[in-house]
Amino acid sequence: MQDLAGPDMPRKFPIFDGFALLWWGLLFGLFIARAEVTACPTTCHCIDKSGMTVVQCMSRNLENIPSDLPRDTVVLLLASNHITHIPSHAFRELHYLQELDLSNNDIETVDLGAFQGVSDSLLVLDLSNNHIQSVPKEAFARLHAKISLSNNPWHCECTLQEVLRELRLDPETVNEVICHTAVQEEYAGKSIIQVLDSGINFCNFHHKTTDVAMFVTMFGWFTMVIAYVIYYVRHNQEDARRHLEYLKSLPSSSQISKDFDTISTVL
């Protein structure tokens, strides 16, 4: 069969064209994936510092933590905003995150599992100068980062004591973790670490409070039972008295016999 391409025209090999298309497709896919990983939120400024992605979102009037953060973020700066809440899994996609600054916000609540996903990588966490009074016991579970919790209106009680026991607090600010309020008012205004170091155990106060509440509850139930028994006895005594009076009002059998004899004599 005659070659229609001619002797001077290059032959086409479809298999090589297929490989070329596949190669370009892979390159395009990698480019798109890389773009998704490194895309920067419009409210933030992202820079590459010594091969590390630093995301600067400071003083941007943010009320929530951005959800479209680059997955390769190593340093995330969210200080001086109006964030009030750290939701669960807020940073779960940021597996390379090492430093997180949330200082000088309006944070009041930290959800259970807020730092899940970054517990192994995170080295520094700053939550200073917020409005946090208490946190769930498991909020910082398996977190090994150096943490700053200073200048928050902490309520010093058993749960906070157990939370602090598991944390590695920043030594430079550890004495600035102050009891704004406490289960015992005498400790308000004092450094919680210094209070605990003096031998005070807030969990003992918690148990004492619980014991008193249980005692009051049991006393209340006991009083109700006694009151019911007294009412029951008195009520039955009243019924018994009325029954006796009724029986006494009935004519006796001897009186009935005498009445019957009198009637017989008359007849």
C-alpha positions in Angstrom: 0.0 0.0 0.0 1.4 3.4 -1.0 2.5 5.8 1.8 0.2 8.8 1.4 2.4 10.9 3.6 5.2 11.1 1.1 8.9 10.4 1.7 9.7 13.9 3.0 6.8 14.2 5.5 7.4 13.1 9.1 5.4 10.2 10.3 2.9 10.8 13.2 2.9 8.6 16.2 -0.4 8.9 18.1 1.1 7.2 21.2 3.6 9.9 21.7 0.9 12.6 21.3 -1.0 10.9 24.0 2.0 10.9 26.4 2.5 14.6 25.7 -1.1 15.4 26.5 -0.9 13.4 29.7 2.4 15.1 30.7 0.9 18.6 30.1 -2.3 17.5 32.0 -0.2 16.5 35.0 1.7 19.7 35.0 -1.5 21.7 34.8 -3.0 19.7 37.7 0.1 20.3 39.8 -0.1 24.0 39.0 -3.7 24.2 40.1 -3.1 22.2 43.3 -0.1 24.4 44.1 -2.3 27.5 43.5 -4.9 26.1 45.9 -2.3 25.4 48.6 -0.7 28.8 48.4 -3.7 31.0 47.7 -3.8 33.9 50.1 -7.0 35.2 51.7 -7.9 38.6 50.3 -7.9 40.1 53.8 -4.4 39.0 54.6 -0.9 39.4 53.2 1.2 36.3 52.5 5.0 36.2 52.2 7.6 33.5 51.7 10.2 33.9 54.4 13.2 31.5 54.1 11.0 28.9 52.4 8.2 29.3 55.0 4.7 30.7 54.3 3.9 33.5 56.7 0.3 34.8 56.7 -0.1 38.2 58.2 -3.7 39.1 59.1 -3.0 41.6 61.9 -5.3 44.6 62.4 -7.7 43.7 59.6 -10.9 44.1 61.7 -11.5 40.4 61.3 -14.4 38.9 63.4 -13.7 35.3 62.4 -10.7 33.2 61.6 -10.3 33.0 57.8 -11.3 29.6 56.4 -9.3 29.9 53.2 -5.8 29.9 54.7 -2.9 28.4 52.7 -2.4 24.8 53.7 1.4 25.3 53.8 1.1 28.1 56.4 3.9 28.0 58.9 3.3 31.3 60.7 -0.2 32.7 61.2 -0.5 36.2 62.7 -4.1 37.1 63.6 -3.4 39.6 66.4 -5.3 42.8 67.0 -8.6 41.9 65.4 -12.1 41.4 66.8 -12.2 37.6 66.8 -14.5 36.4 69.6 -14.6 32.6 69.2 -12.2 29.8 68.2 -14.3 27.1 66.7 -13.6 23.4 66.7 -11.1 22.3 63.9 -10.4 25.9 63.0 -6.8 25.0 61.9 -7.2 21.3 61.0 -5.9 21.8 57.4 -2.7 23.6 58.5 -0.5 20.6 59.2 2.7 22.7 59.0 1.6 25.5 61.4 4.3 26.3 63.9 3.4 29.7 65.2 -0.1 31.1 65.9 -0.7 34.6 67.3 -4.2 35.3 68.4 -3.3 38.0 71.0 -5.2 41.3 71.4 -8.5 40.0 70.2 -12.0 39.7 71.8 -11.9 35.9 72.3 -14.3 34.7 74.9 -14.8 31.0 74.0 -12.5 28.3 72.9 -14.2 25.2 71.6 -13.3 21.6 72.3 -10.9 20.5 69.6 -10.1 24.1 68.5 -6.5 23.1 67.9 -7.0 19.6 66.7 -4.9 18.9 63.6 -2.0 21.2 64.7 -1.1 19.7 68.1 1.9 17.9 66.7 3.4 20.8 64.7 2.5 23.9 66.7 5.4 25.4 68.7 4.1 28.8 69.8 0.6 29.9 70.7 -0.3 33.3 71.9 -3.8 33.9 73.5 -2.8 36.8 75.7 -4.9 40.0 76.0 -8.3 38.5 75.3 -11.5 38.0 77.3 -11.2 34.3 78.1 -12.6 33.3 81.6 -12.5 29.5 81.2 -11.7 26.8 78.7 -12.8 23.1 78.3 -10.4 20.7 79.9 -9.7 19.0 76.5 -9.3 22.3 74.5 -5.5 22.0 74.6 -5.3 18.2 74.4 -1.9 16.9 73.3 -0.7 20.4 72.6 3.0 20.8 73.3 3.4 24.4 72.2 4.7 27.2 74.5 1.5 29.0 75.4 0.9 32.6 76.6 -2.4 33.0 78.5 -1.6 36.3 80.2 -4.0 39.2 80.7 -7.3 37.3 80.5 -10.1 37.6 83.1 -9.6 34.0 84.3 -12.0 32.4 86.8 -9.8 30.3 89.0 -11.4 27.0 89.8 -10.8 23.2 89.5 -11.1 22.9 85.7 -8.6 25.7 85.0 -6.2 24.2 87.5 -6.3 20.9 85.6 -5.9 22.6 82.3 -2.8 24.6 83.4 -1.3 21.4 84.8 -1.0 19.9 81.3 0.3 23.1 79.5 3.8 24.4 78.9 3.2 28.1 79.8 5.5 30.9 78.5 7.9 31.5 81.4 8.1 35.2 80.6 4.3 35.7 81.1 3.4 32.9 83.4 3.0 35.2 86.4 0.6 37.4 84.4 -2.0 34.7 84.4 -4.2 36.4 87.0 -7.3 35.2 88.8 -9.9 37.8 87.9 -12.4 35.9 90.0 -12.1 32.6 92.0 -14.1 30.0 93.9 -12.6 31.6 97.0 -12.7 35.4 96.6 -9.5 35.8 98.6 -7.5 34.6 95.6 -9.0 37.1 93.2 -6.3 39.4 91.8 -3.5 37.0 92.4 -1.3 35.0 90.0 -2.8 31.6 89.7 0.6 29.9 89.4 1.7 31.5 92.7 -1.5 30.5 94.4 -1.1 26.9 93.2 2.6 26.9 94.2 1.6 27.9 97.7 -0.3 24.6 98.0 -3.8 25.7 97.3 -5.9 23.1 95.5 -9.0 24.6 93.8 -10.4 21.1 93.3 -10.8 20.7 97.0 -13.0 23.7 97.1 -15.0 22.2 94.2 -15.5 18.9 96.1 -16.5 20.7 99.3 -19.0 22.8 97.4 -20.4 19.6 95.8 -20.6 17.9 99.2 -22.5 20.8 100.7 -24.9 20.8 97.8 -25.5 17.1 98.2 -26.0 17.4 101.9 -28.5 20.2 101.5 -30.4 18.1 98.9 -30.4 15.0 101.1 -31.6 17.1 104.1 -34.4 18.5 102.0 -35.5 15.1 100.9 -35.3 13.8 104.5 -37.4 16.7 105.7 -40.0 16.0 103.1 -40.2 12.3 104.1 -40.5 13.1 107.8 -43.2 15.7 107.0 -45.1 13.1 105.0 -44.9 10.5 107.7 -46.1 12.9 110.3 -49.0 14.0 108.1 -49.9 10.4 107.3 -49.9 9.4 111.0 -52.0 12.4 112.1 -54.4 11.9 109.2 -54.9 8.2 110.2 -55.2 9.1 113.9 -58.0 11.5 113.0 -59.7 8.8 110.9 -59.3 6.3 113.8 -60.8 8.8 116.3 -63.8 9.5 114.1 -64.3 5.8 113.6 -64.2 5.2 117.4 -66.7 8.0 118.0 -69.0 6.4 115.4 -68.7 3.0 117.1 -69.4 4.6 120.5 -72.5 6.2 119.1 -74.0 2.9 118.1 -76.3 1.2 120.7 -74.8 -1.7 122.5 -76.2 -5.3 122.3 -77.3 -5.3 125.9 -79.3 -2.1 125.4 -80.9 -3.7 122.3 -81.9 -6.8 124.4 -83.4 -4.7 127.2 -85.4 -2.7 124.6 -86.6 -5.9 123.0 -87.8 -7.3 126.5 -89.6 -4.1 127.2 -91.5 -4.3 123.9 -92.4 -8.0 124.6 -93.8 -7.2 128.1 -95.9 -4.4 126.7 -97.3 -6.7 124.0 
